Structures are given as structure tokens and as C-alpha cells.
Amino acid sequence: MLREKQRRFEDQFQVPDNEQLLGDSWVQSFCKTYKIREFCCHGEAASVDQDAVEAKRIQCWQLVAKFAPRDRFNVNETGFNHYSPPDRGLATKQMSGKTKEKFRITIALTCNSDGSEKLEPFFIGKAAKPHCVKQRTPEQCGFYYQNNKHAWMTGALLEECQLDIKMKRANCHILLLMDNFSGHMISYQPSHIQMEYFKPNMTPFVQPCDAGIICFFNQCALDCDEAGESEIYKIDLLEAMSMAKVPGIR
């Protein structure tokens, strides 16, 4: 976050190239000078076997080597709590938190390795007809949207994407990487997709989409902050889905 702010300030004030800060060495001294450190409201770190992570990385490299970059796909869902602020951040002192809002939607993102193909974000909510779209449907507003009781991916919804049919029509065989939770289990054997599942707790270490999603959320917070928004997390479902369709993530 600090490095992104630095880059934006330098662009905003047109700092000459020879006077811009290089690398990350300034971050530590900056935080020390202004007594900035990370505070955490709550949280729990997952227990992961690092040897298993390294073994899985090697296995993934051997697997993806059999496919061209354009044929290596990854799908990943994230629970988008667009009303909820993060539980940690940089500050000069401990800050009081805000009441956590439990309302969320799920966003499923699918793209290939070289970025040449990015499927439309797949939004999953609880409401069949969200109030924010008024008299229209989410589809009429330009969103690929489905709903169920828990606003989460299921095998039936994954099958509705018809990715295998699309690949068959294009005469293309692809590798699809995903984590192995129940919502990724489909009822048939794809003919043009080789599905490879990550083991539990491997997602933060080997899931290709993860870093991009985290970066995107940071970007949204910065944009709202610089726009002068006092309540940057007070947005409705339509605004949240619009944020997720910015060019950087599509």
C-alpha cells in the first residue's frame, strides 16, 4: 500500500525520474520515523506444511509445461465483503475497528496464463432480484449473475459456465487449475478440459489468481480514498459488481 501511494504521489506532483524513490529500502526507515507498524484486530494464520507447498509447486510446473500459456487456465472465487473494512492496516497507533458486516457476494474469476483470455466475472449473490438494479435484471445491467441461499459456488453453477462446450467449439484443450472444495466438483467428465485440484490450504501459495485479486482490492480502496470518500466501504451491490469489472481485472 505504501509503495503504491509513493508511486501515485510522484505521478501527481510530477517528481523527476532522478529524484524518485527506487526499490523498497525506504519503507522500513519511513515506518520507523513515523512510528508506523501493522496492527491486527483479529485473525488466525492457517497451518500449512511448507514441504507440501514446495512439492505442489514442482508438480504444477511439470503439469503446466505440457500446455501453451494460452491454454493454462485458473478459476478462483473470493468472498467480496464490500461493506466490511479490513481487520488490519498500517497506523501510528491502535485504531478502533468497525462492526463487521456479514453481507457478501462471491466473485469467480477465470483467466489464462498469458492474460489473452479473461472470462467475465461470475457474481453469485443471495437475492434473485437485487434491489439495487431496480426494475432490471443483473444480466440487463451487463453482469453474469446467479444466486443461491449461501451466495457461494456450487457444482451446478460451475457447469452452467459451459467452459468445456466453449473449448470444444474452439477445438482447444486446456488445463484448469482450481482448489478442491465441493463447489468445483461437476457431474461429468469434460472432454476438452483437464482439471487439476489444489489440496486444502494450498491456495495462498500456489493459486495463480490470488495475488491479482488482493492487489485489485487494494487498488479499489486507494481509488475511493483519493476520491474523497469518507465511507469507502459503504457501497451497494451494483457498485461492488461494477468495481470488480474494471479493465485491470477483466
C-alpha positions in Angstrom: 0.0 0.0 0.0 2.8 2.4 0.9 4.7 1.7 -2.3 1.5 2.3 -4.4 0.9 5.6 -2.6 4.5 6.6 -3.3 4.1 5.9 -7.0 0.9 7.9 -7.1 2.3 10.9 -5.3 5.3 11.0 -7.6 3.0 11.0 -10.6 0.7 13.6 -9.1 3.4 16.0 -8.3 5.5 15.2 -11.4 8.6 14.2 -9.5 11.6 14.0 -11.9 12.8 10.4 -12.6 16.2 11.1 -11.0 14.5 12.2 -7.7 12.0 9.3 -7.4 12.5 6.7 -4.7 13.8 3.4 -6.0 13.3 0.0 -4.6 11.8 -0.8 -1.2 14.6 0.2 1.1 12.9 3.5 2.1 9.8 1.7 3.5 11.4 0.5 6.7 13.0 3.8 7.6 9.8 5.7 6.7 7.8 3.4 9.1 10.4 3.8 11.8 10.5 7.6 11.6 6.7 8.0 11.8 6.2 5.0 14.1 4.0 3.2 11.7 3.5 -0.5 12.2 0.9 -3.1 11.4 -2.0 -3.6 13.8 -4.3 -6.6 13.6 -7.8 -6.6 15.1 -8.1 -10.4 14.9 -7.1 -13.2 12.7 -5.8 -16.7 12.6 -3.0 -18.0 10.4 -3.6 -21.2 8.6 -1.3 -24.1 9.3 0.4 -25.2 6.1 3.1 -27.8 5.5 5.8 -25.9 3.6 7.4 -29.0 2.2 4.0 -30.0 0.8 3.7 -26.5 -0.7 7.1 -26.8 -2.5 6.2 -30.3 -3.7 2.9 -29.0 -5.1 4.7 -26.1 -6.9 7.1 -28.5 -8.6 4.1 -30.7 -9.6 2.3 -27.7 -11.0 5.3 -26.6 -13.1 5.7 -30.1 -14.5 2.0 -30.1 -15.4 1.7 -26.7 -17.0 4.8 -27.3 -19.1 2.6 -29.6 -21.2 0.3 -26.7 -22.2 0.9 -23.5 -24.0 0.5 -20.4 -21.8 -2.8 -19.5 -23.5 -4.2 -23.0 -22.6 -3.4 -22.7 -18.9 -6.4 -21.5 -17.0 -7.1 -20.8 -13.4 -10.5 -20.2 -11.7 -10.7 -18.8 -8.2 -13.6 -17.5 -6.1 -13.4 -14.8 -3.5 -16.0 -13.7 -0.9 -16.4 -10.0 -1.6 -17.4 -8.3 1.7 -17.8 -4.9 0.1 -19.3 -3.4 3.3 -16.6 -4.7 5.5 -13.3 -2.9 6.2 -10.0 -5.0 6.6 -9.1 -6.3 10.0 -5.5 -4.9 9.8 -3.6 -1.9 8.5 -0.7 0.5 8.9 -1.1 3.2 11.6 0.8 5.1 14.2 -1.4 3.8 17.0 -4.1 1.1 17.6 -7.3 2.1 15.9 -10.8 1.2 16.9 -12.5 -1.2 14.5 -15.9 -1.1 12.9 -18.7 -3.5 13.2 -18.3 -6.3 10.7 -20.9 -6.6 8.1 -21.7 -10.2 7.1 -23.3 -9.4 3.8 -21.2 -10.5 0.9 -21.2 -11.8 -2.7 -19.0 -14.3 -4.3 -16.9 -13.4 -7.4 -15.5 -16.2 -9.6 -12.6 -15.1 -11.8 -11.2 -17.2 -14.7 -8.3 -16.3 -16.9 -5.4 -17.9 -18.7 -1.7 -17.7 -18.0 -0.7 -15.1 -20.6 -3.7 -12.9 -20.0 -5.0 -13.2 -23.5 -8.4 -14.5 -22.3 -10.2 -13.3 -19.3 -13.8 -14.6 -18.8 -16.5 -12.3 -17.5 -16.5 -12.2 -13.6 -19.1 -14.6 -12.3 -21.1 -13.0 -9.5 -23.1 -15.1 -7.0 -25.4 -13.5 -4.5 -28.3 -14.4 -2.3 -31.0 -12.3 -3.9 -32.7 -13.4 -7.1 -33.6 -9.8 -7.9 -31.3 -7.4 -6.1 -32.9 -4.1 -5.2 -30.0 -2.0 -6.5 -30.7 -2.9 -10.1 -34.3 -1.7 -9.6 -36.7 -2.8 -12.5 -33.9 -4.5 -14.4 -32.0 -7.8 -14.0 -28.3 -8.1 -13.3 -27.9 -9.6 -16.8 -29.5 -6.5 -18.3 -27.0 -4.4 -16.4 -24.2 -6.3 -18.0 -23.3 -8.8 -15.2 -23.1 -12.6 -15.2 -25.0 -13.2 -12.0 -26.6 -16.2 -10.3 -28.0 -16.7 -6.8 -28.4 -19.3 -4.1 -29.0 -19.4 -0.4 -25.4 -19.1 0.6 -24.1 -16.9 -2.2 -21.4 -19.5 -3.0 -20.2 -21.5 -5.9 -21.7 -25.0 -6.4 -21.0 -27.7 -9.0 -24.3 -26.9 -10.7 -23.3 -23.3 -11.1 -19.9 -24.2 -12.4 -21.4 -26.4 -15.0 -23.6 -23.5 -16.2 -20.5 -21.7 -17.3 -20.2 -24.3 -20.1 -16.5 -23.7 -20.4 -16.0 -27.2 -21.8 -18.5 -26.6 -24.5 -16.8 -23.3 -25.4 -13.4 -25.1 -25.6 -14.9 -27.9 -27.7 -16.3 -25.3 -30.2 -12.9 -23.7 -30.4 -11.2 -27.1 -30.8 -9.0 -26.3 -27.8 -7.8 -28.5 -24.9 -6.9 -26.6 -21.8 -5.6 -27.1 -18.2 -7.9 -25.7 -15.5 -6.3 -25.2 -12.1 -8.6 -24.8 -9.0 -8.9 -25.7 -5.3 -10.6 -28.9 -4.4 -13.7 -27.7 -2.5 -17.1 -29.3 -3.2 -18.3 -26.5 -5.4 -15.7 -27.4 -8.0 -16.9 -31.0 -8.4 -19.0 -31.4 -11.5 -21.2 -34.3 -12.6 -19.5 -35.2 -15.8 -16.0 -35.7 -17.3 -15.0 -32.8 -19.5 -13.7 -33.7 -23.0 -11.6 -30.6 -23.6 -10.6 -29.6 -20.0 -8.0 -31.3 -17.8 -9.0 -30.3 -14.2 -6.2 -30.2 -11.6 -7.2 -29.6 -8.0 -5.1 -28.0 -5.3 -5.0 -29.6 -1.8 -6.5 -27.8 1.2 -4.7 -24.6 2.4 -2.5 -24.5 -0.7 -4.5 -21.6 -2.3 -2.4 -18.7 -0.9 0.8 -20.3 -2.1 0.1 -21.9 -5.5 -3.2 -20.4 -6.7 -2.2 -18.0 -9.6 -5.3 -15.7 -9.3 -4.8 -14.9 -5.6 -2.2 -12.2 -5.9 -4.1 -10.3 -8.6 -7.3 -10.3 -6.5 -5.6 -9.0 -3.4 -3.9 -6.2 -5.5 -7.3 -5.3 -7.0 -9.0 -4.8 -3.7 -6.1 -2.6 -2.5 -6.5 -0.6 -5.7 -10.2 -0.1 -5.0 -9.5 1.2 -1.5 -6.9 3.7 -2.8 -9.2 5.0 -5.6 -12.1 5.6 -3.1 -9.7 7.3 -0.6 -8.3 9.6 -3.3 -11.8 10.4 -4.5 -12.5 11.9 -1.1 -14.9 9.2 0.1 -15.3 9.2 3.9 -17.0 5.8 3.9 -15.1 3.9 1.3 -16.9 0.6 2.2 -20.4 2.0 2.1 -21.4 0.8 -1.4 -24.3 -1.1 -2.7 -24.2 -4.4 -4.7 -24.4 -2.7 -8.1 -21.3 -0.5 -7.2 -19.5 -3.5 -5.9 -20.0 -5.5 -9.1 -19.0 -2.5 -11.2 -15.8 -2.2 -9.3 -15.0 -5.8 -10.0 -15.3 -5.3 -13.7 -12.7 -2.6 -14.1 -10.2 -3.2 -17.0 -7.4 -4.2 -14.8 -9.2 -7.4 -13.7 -11.2 -8.2 -16.8 
